Amino acid sequence: MSSQPHRRPPRGFTLAELLIIVALIAILAAIVLPNVLRSQISANEASAVADIAIINRAEVSYQTAYPTLGFAGSLETLGPNGSSDQCQAPASSHACLIPGGLAEATSAEHARNGYWFAASATGKDANGVVSAYVAGAAAAVYNKTGVRDFCSQEDAVVRFRVPKSSSAPAKSAPECAAMEVLR
C-alpha cells in the first residue's frame, strides 16, 4: 500500500467564484466601452473633416476645369462615373475628383466612416455659372458615429455645430455660416 495521501480530482470553479469573475468583467467593460466609443467618434469626426477638405479641393479643381459651369452642385458630379474609384473618362457630369465611396455617401444608410455628405450649389452669377457651394457632413447615427456636423463653403473654412439629435448635412450658405469655425 502506498503512503501518499489520497488526492481529490480538481472540481472547477464554484458558483461564487464564477459570479465574481462575471462581475469583474462587467465592471471592466463599463469602464472601457465608453472610452472605445469616444475614440471611434473622434476618429469618425477627423475623417469627416478630412473628407470636407477633399470636397473643397475637388470643387476648386472642378471650377478650374469647367469655368463655364463653376462649382459642382453635387457629390455625384465630383465623383467617378461608376461605383468603383476607377475613373472611366472625366467629364463635367462625373469629374473623377473624389473617391467613389465619398461620392456615394449621400445618405445615413450609405455613410463613409460614420458620416454622410452633401454638396450643394448655393449661388450663381449673372451668366448662370455656379459661384458658391456648401459641402456638409452629418453623423449617420448621432451619438454613436459622431456628435458634430461639419460644413465648408468656397472659403474652405471648416465649421461645425453640435446638433441635439440626428441631422442632415448643411445645404445652404446661411446654415453653414451660422456654425462655429473649427480650430
HELIX and SHEET records of a PDB file:
HELIX    1   1 LEU A   15  ALA A   65  1                                  51    
HELIX    2   2 LEU A   75  LEU A   78  1                                   4    
HELIX    3   3 GLY A  100  ALA A  103  1                                   4    
HELIX    4   4 ALA A  108  HIS A  110  5                                   3    
HELIX    5   5 ALA A  173  ALA A  177  1                                   5    
SHEET    1   A 5 TYR A 115  LYS A 124  0                                        
SHEET    2   A 5 VAL A 130  ALA A 139 -1                                        
SHEET    3   A 5 ASP A 149  GLN A 153 -1                                        
SHEET    4   A 5 ARG A 159  ARG A 161 -1                                        
SHEET    5   A 5 GLU A 180  VAL A 181 -1                                        
END                                                                             
